[in-house]
Amino acid sequence: MSRDINVRDTFNGKDRVIKHKSGCTICLYPMPKYSSAYAVFGTKYGSVDTTFKTKNDSEYTTVPEGIAHYLEHKLFENDECDALELYSKTGANANAFTTFDCTAYLFSCTQKFGENLRILLNFVQDPYFTDESVEKERGIITQEIKMYLDDPGTRVFYNCLGAVYHNNPVRIDIAGTVESIHDIDKGLLYKCYNTFYNLNNMVLSIAGNFDPDEALEICDELLKTSENQELDVIVPEEPYEVKEKKVVQQLPCAMPLFQIGFKMPLPEEKYKQYIVYNIMLEAALGSTSEFYNKLYEEGIINDSFSVGVFNGRGFFLPVISGIARDPEKITELVINELKRLKKDGLPEEDVRIVTKMTYGELFSGFNNVESVGRAAMQAIFDDREIYTAVETTAKIEYNEVVQALNELDLDNYSLSIVEPNS
């Protein structure tokens, strides 16, 4: 069997990245010293992908929000059985997830790897939707949506996205809304499946204790050859400014939750800047910083306080979040501290420590079978290698972190608060 294979040494053996004849990209990361194997079969298709066309379409199609998540729910079932029932007989742990820019189906096992891989490849490539089953699923997903409407942690997050973004679909819950999923039918599900579940848009990533040759034999047997459809997805343009400065919602909770999102254009070298901005936020405000420890000792913040970058296809958002009695005071303190650091400069030693910590955390991820499997899939979707994060972090310089701080617009933010209701 002729395959385009790139083989390189890893920490545990040799990995292979293969462009399979079917169009699918296959990532194999043998880790023979581990007891389990993990496989994830994903498509570059998430909740933000609502407007798209292929080379065979004369115009763009716009579909209801939440359809990627709806499709994930329905794909487990066919006219004969439920895939989860098949996994229960092999002893594997199986699941699926939909994010803003990815949908994936996965299993982990300690035995019967080949049988489990066959189940995965078969059901993901064999959609079966009826009007009755689609309607039944609508009720299930409606209840899921309503459940999260009352969850403070979910609402503070999505309310922030809704306050930051005017047009980007990331401002809508991954599951959609009760109104949007009402318009989903069997025809739209097949349309999205045939568009986004084309194997040229998909990755199969396997890590852990498995036989790579057995995995490739099963792939050669079961993966169906697909023609590249030259898929084009539109990401709506965004104004520079946030949509709303502040949004407050009242829900049952013990203390207010908050999230501060700093809106900014997509940076060049987006993945590198994702690492740079995370290091900058952690050095300036994170748990090793003077700012954090001072506010923690004074009881203004607690260990829920966190910083990071919310990053994906078409969005890049530095975020500060936590639980506190006075979110507006914390927002003021955060802004003042970032202004001070812009003026006085980030302590170079703090940046060095955080950079080393980041490198260590990324490196340690290669000791986890699931982390390796997911990271390999995401690397392909991002058009990079799995080792890019470690290699990039090792080369980050102090002045790049300072530049990230200086480029952060401290006036262009949204504050989301969920506070206790009466």
C-alpha positions in Angstrom: 0.0 0.0 0.0 1.5 3.3 -1.1 1.2 6.1 1.6 2.7 9.5 2.1 4.4 8.9 5.5 6.5 11.2 7.6 8.3 9.3 10.4 10.2 11.0 13.2 11.5 10.0 16.6 9.5 10.8 19.7 10.1 10.5 23.4 8.7 6.9 23.4 9.3 5.5 19.9 8.5 6.7 16.4 5.5 8.7 15.3 4.0 8.8 11.8 1.9 11.4 10.1 0.2 10.0 7.1 -1.8 11.5 4.3 -4.0 8.5 3.5 -5.2 7.6 0.1 -8.8 8.3 1.4 -7.9 11.9 2.0 -7.8 11.5 5.8 -4.7 12.6 7.8 -3.6 9.8 10.2 -1.4 10.5 13.2 0.1 7.5 14.9 2.0 8.0 18.2 3.0 4.7 19.7 3.7 4.8 23.4 4.5 1.1 24.2 5.3 1.7 27.9 1.7 2.7 28.6 -1.2 0.4 29.3 -3.9 2.1 27.3 -4.6 3.3 23.8 -6.5 6.4 22.8 -8.0 7.2 19.4 -9.9 10.3 18.3 -11.5 10.8 14.9 -12.2 14.5 14.3 -13.5 16.9 11.7 -12.5 20.5 11.4 -16.1 21.5 11.9 -17.5 23.3 15.0 -20.3 25.7 16.0 -18.8 28.7 14.3 -18.9 27.1 10.9 -22.4 28.3 9.9 -21.8 29.7 6.4 -19.9 27.7 3.8 -19.7 26.4 0.3 -17.7 23.8 -1.7 -16.5 23.8 -5.3 -19.8 22.1 -6.2 -22.0 24.8 -4.7 -23.0 27.9 -6.7 -23.5 30.0 -3.5 -22.9 29.9 0.2 -25.2 28.0 2.5 -26.0 29.4 6.0 -27.3 26.9 8.5 -28.9 27.3 12.0 -26.6 27.7 15.1 -26.1 24.5 17.0 -26.2 22.1 14.0 -22.6 20.8 14.5 -23.6 19.8 18.0 -26.9 18.3 16.8 -25.0 16.2 14.2 -22.6 14.9 16.9 -25.6 13.6 18.9 -27.2 11.9 15.9 -24.1 10.2 14.5 -23.9 7.6 17.3 -27.1 6.0 16.1 -27.8 4.1 12.8 -30.6 1.8 11.7 -29.2 -1.2 13.5 -27.7 -0.1 16.8 -26.1 2.6 19.0 -22.3 2.8 18.8 -22.1 3.2 22.6 -23.8 -0.2 22.9 -21.1 -1.8 20.8 -18.3 -0.1 22.9 -20.0 -1.4 26.1 -19.3 -5.0 24.8 -15.6 -4.3 24.3 -15.0 -2.6 27.6 -13.9 0.7 26.0 -14.6 4.2 27.2 -16.2 6.2 24.4 -17.4 9.7 24.0 -17.6 12.7 21.7 -17.4 16.5 21.9 -18.2 19.5 19.8 -16.2 22.8 20.3 -16.4 26.1 18.5 -14.2 24.8 15.7 -14.0 21.0 16.0 -16.1 17.9 16.4 -14.5 14.6 17.5 -15.4 11.0 18.4 -13.1 9.1 20.7 -12.4 5.9 22.7 -9.8 4.7 25.1 -9.2 1.0 25.9 -6.7 -1.5 27.4 -7.8 -4.4 25.2 -9.5 -5.1 21.8 -8.0 -2.1 20.2 -8.6 -3.3 16.6 -12.3 -4.0 17.4 -12.7 -0.6 18.9 -11.1 1.2 16.0 -13.4 -0.6 13.6 -16.4 0.6 15.6 -15.2 4.2 15.5 -14.4 4.2 11.8 -17.7 2.5 10.9 -20.2 4.6 12.7 -18.6 8.0 12.0 -18.7 7.2 8.3 -22.2 5.8 8.3 -24.8 8.5 9.0 -28.4 7.5 9.4 -31.1 10.2 10.0 -34.8 9.9 9.9 -37.5 12.6 10.4 -38.6 10.7 13.6 -35.1 10.4 15.1 -34.2 14.0 14.3 -37.4 15.2 16.0 -36.8 13.0 19.1 -33.3 14.4 19.4 -34.7 18.0 19.3 -36.4 17.5 22.6 -33.2 16.1 24.2 -31.1 18.9 23.1 -33.7 21.5 24.0 -33.5 20.2 27.6 -29.7 20.4 27.5 -29.8 24.0 26.3 -32.3 25.0 29.0 -30.2 23.3 31.7 -27.2 25.5 30.8 -29.3 28.6 30.7 -29.4 28.4 34.5 -25.7 27.5 35.0 -23.8 30.6 36.3 -20.4 29.4 35.0 -21.7 28.8 31.5 -23.7 32.0 31.4 -20.8 34.3 32.6 -18.7 32.8 29.8 -21.2 33.1 27.0 -22.5 36.5 28.2 -18.9 37.8 27.9 -18.6 36.5 24.3 -21.9 38.0 23.5 -20.7 41.4 24.9 -17.4 41.3 23.0 -18.5 40.1 19.5 -21.0 41.7 17.2 -21.1 39.0 14.4 -18.9 36.1 15.1 -20.9 32.9 15.8 -18.7 32.2 18.8 -21.1 34.5 20.7 -23.8 31.8 20.4 -23.8 28.7 22.6 -22.2 25.6 21.0 -25.5 23.8 21.3 -27.4 26.7 19.7 -30.6 28.1 21.0 -34.1 26.6 21.4 -35.2 28.7 18.5 -32.3 27.9 16.2 -32.4 24.1 16.6 -36.1 24.3 15.7 -35.1 24.8 12.1 -32.8 21.8 11.9 -34.1 18.9 9.8 -32.8 15.7 8.3 -31.9 17.4 5.0 -29.7 20.0 6.7 -28.0 17.3 8.8 -27.0 15.4 5.7 -25.9 18.6 4.0 -23.5 19.4 6.8 -22.4 15.8 7.2 -21.5 15.5 3.5 -19.7 18.8 3.5 -17.7 18.7 6.7 -17.3 14.9 7.3 -15.4 14.6 4.0 -12.2 12.7 4.9 -10.0 15.5 3.5 -11.4 17.6 6.3 -10.7 15.0 9.0 -8.0 13.6 11.2 -7.6 10.2 12.9 -5.1 10.4 15.8 -4.1 7.4 17.8 -1.7 7.4 20.8 -0.6 4.9 23.4 -0.1 1.1 23.4 -1.2 -0.1 20.0 0.2 -1.8 16.9 0.6 0.9 14.2 0.6 -1.7 11.4 -2.7 -3.1 12.6 -4.2 0.4 12.8 -3.1 1.1 9.2 -4.5 -2.2 7.9 -7.9 -1.3 9.4 -7.7 2.2 8.0 -6.8 0.8 4.5 -9.9 -1.5 4.8 -12.5 0.9 6.2 -11.6 4.5 5.3 -13.7 5.5 2.2 -11.9 7.5 -0.5 -13.2 11.1 -0.7 -12.8 13.8 -3.3 -11.4 17.1 -1.9 -14.4 19.5 -2.1 -12.2 22.7 -1.6 -14.3 23.7 1.3 -14.6 27.4 2.1 -16.0 28.7 5.4 -16.8 32.4 6.0 -15.8 34.0 9.3 -17.9 37.2 9.7 -15.9 40.4 9.9 -15.8 42.1 13.3 -15.7 45.8 14.3 -12.7 46.7 16.3 -14.7 47.7 19.4 -16.6 45.4 21.8 -20.3 45.2 21.4 -21.1 46.1 25.0 -18.9 47.2 27.9 -20.8 45.4 30.6 -23.5 42.8 30.9 -25.0 41.6 34.2 -27.3 38.7 34.8 -28.8 37.4 38.1 -28.9 33.7 38.8 -28.8 31.5 41.9 -25.2 31.5 43.1 -23.4 32.2 46.4 -21.0 34.9 45.1 -20.7 36.9 41.9 -18.8 35.3 39.0 -17.0 37.6 36.5 -15.1 37.4 33.2 -13.2 40.2 31.5 -12.5 39.8 27.8 -10.1 42.1 25.9 -11.1 42.3 22.3 -8.3 42.4 19.7 -7.8 41.7 16.0 -6.4 38.3 15.0 -2.6 38.6 15.4 -0.1 37.4 12.8 1.6 34.1 13.8 -1.6 33.4 15.8 -0.4 30.2 17.5 2.8 31.8 18.6 1.0 34.8 20.0 -1.4 32.5 21.8 1.6 31.3 23.8 3.1 34.7 24.2 -0.1 36.3 25.5 -0.6 33.4 27.9 2.9 34.0 29.3 2.3 37.7 29.5 -1.0 37.4 31.4 0.4 34.9 33.8 3.5 37.0 34.5 1.5 40.1 35.0 -1.6 38.8 36.9 -1.3 35.1 37.4 -0.7 33.0 40.6 3.1 33.7 40.6 2.7 37.5 40.3 3.0 40.1 43.0 -0.5 41.4 42.0 -2.2 38.1 42.6 -0.5 37.4 45.9 -1.3 40.9 47.2 -5.0 40.6 46.3 -5.2 37.1 47.6 -3.8 38.0 51.0 -6.2 40.9 51.3 -9.1 38.5 50.5 -10.1 40.4 47.3 -9.6 37.4 45.1 -9.4 33.6 45.8 -8.0 30.7 43.9 -10.8 30.8 41.3 -9.0 33.8 39.8 -7.4 32.8 36.5 -6.0 34.3 33.3 -5.6 32.9 29.8 -6.4 33.3 26.1 -9.6 32.0 24.5 -8.4 31.1 21.0 -9.8 29.5 18.0 -10.7 29.9 14.3 -11.6 33.5 13.9 -11.3 34.7 17.5 -8.5 35.6 19.9 -9.5 36.8 23.4 -7.3 37.4 26.4 -9.5 36.7 29.4 -9.4 37.2 33.2 -12.1 35.4 35.3 -13.0 34.3 38.8 -15.4 34.5 41.7 -15.4 37.6 43.9 -17.6 39.9 45.9 -16.8 43.0 43.9 -16.1 42.2 40.2 -16.1 45.9 39.2 -13.4 46.7 41.8 -11.3 43.8 40.5 -11.7 45.0 37.0 -10.4 48.4 38.0 -7.5 46.9 39.8 -6.6 44.7 36.8 -6.7 47.6 34.4 -4.6 49.8 36.7 -2.0 47.0 37.2 -1.7 46.5 33.4 -1.3 50.2 32.9 1.4 50.3 35.6 3.3 47.4 34.0 3.1 49.1 30.6 4.7 52.1 32.1 7.2 50.4 34.5 7.8 47.2 32.5 7.2 43.5 33.3 9.8 42.1 35.6 12.1 40.1 33.4 12.7 37.4 36.0 8.9 36.8 36.3 8.6 36.4 32.6 11.5 33.9 32.6 10.0 31.8 35.4 6.6 31.7 33.7 8.1 30.8 30.4 10.0 27.9 32.0 6.8 26.8 33.7 4.9 26.9 30.4 7.6 24.8 28.7 7.5 22.3 31.5 3.7 21.9 31.4 3.7 21.5 27.6 6.6 19.0 27.8 4.8 16.9 30.5 1.8 16.6 28.2 3.7 14.1 26.2 3.5 11.7 29.1 -0.3 11.5 28.8 -1.9 9.3 26.2 -5.0 11.3 25.8 -3.1 14.7 25.7 -0.9 13.4 22.9 -3.8 12.1 20.9 -5.8 15.3 21.1 -2.8 17.5 20.6 -1.8 15.7 17.4 -5.3 16.2 16.0 -5.4 19.8 16.9 -2.0 20.4 15.4 -3.2 19.2 12.0 -6.2 21.4 12.2 -3.9 24.3 13.0 -1.5 23.4 10.1 1.4 22.9 12.4 3.3 20.0 14.1 2.5 18.6 17.5 5.9 19.8 18.8 5.4 23.4 17.7 4.2 24.5 21.1 7.3 23.2 22.9 9.7 24.5 20.3 8.0 27.9 20.1 8.0 28.3 23.9 11.7 27.6 24.1 12.4 30.4 21.6 10.2 33.1 23.1 12.1 36.3 24.1 11.4 38.8 26.8 10.8 41.7 24.4 8.1 39.7 22.6 6.1 39.3 25.9 6.5 43.1 26.6 5.3 43.9 23.1 2.2 41.8 23.7 1.4 43.8 26.8 1.9 47.1 25.0 -0.4 46.0 22.2 -3.3 45.1 24.5 -5.9 47.8 24.3 -7.0 48.3 27.9 -10.1 50.3 26.9 -11.5 47.7 24.5 -12.9 45.1 27.0 -16.2 43.7 28.1 -17.1 42.8 31.7 -19.6 39.9 32.2 -21.0 39.4 35.7 -23.4 36.8 37.1 -24.6 37.9 40.5 -26.8 36.2 43.1 -30.5 36.9 42.6 -32.7 38.1 45.4 
